[in-house]
Amino acid sequence: MYLDVAKKKEIFEKYGKSNTDTGSPESQIALFSYRISHLTEHLKLNRKDYTTERSLTILVGKRRKLLNYLKNNDIERYRAIVKTLGLRK
């Protein structure tokens, strides 16, 4: 499986406050970004997989919603996560 417990723990440890910090927007955005990149690679090989395409669209929307939340409430945290993940230039 591409996203096992160890990989989630690594993502939460890197982007959250601790390895058990699963609820912060930064850690959720990082997890969504990892999943989005994986699904994007899958769709490059399987371009007619419409279920995965729909899942990808939903994940992008969830990530965008969290980014908007951070942007409106704490601009410094927003800038830090965007710079760290390289979401925008």
VENDA-V561313 format. One record per pair of residues at least 12 apart in sequence whose ideal C-beta (glycine too) atoms are under 6 Angstrom apart, sorted by the first residue. I is the first residue (numbers start at 1). J is the second residue. Records with the same first field share a line. If there is no record, write none. Layout:
I=J, J
//
This chain:
2=38
11=30, 31
12=27
15=27, 30
25=66, 70
26=81
28=66
29=63, 66, 81
32=59, 62, 63
33=85
35=59
36=59
39=52, 56
//
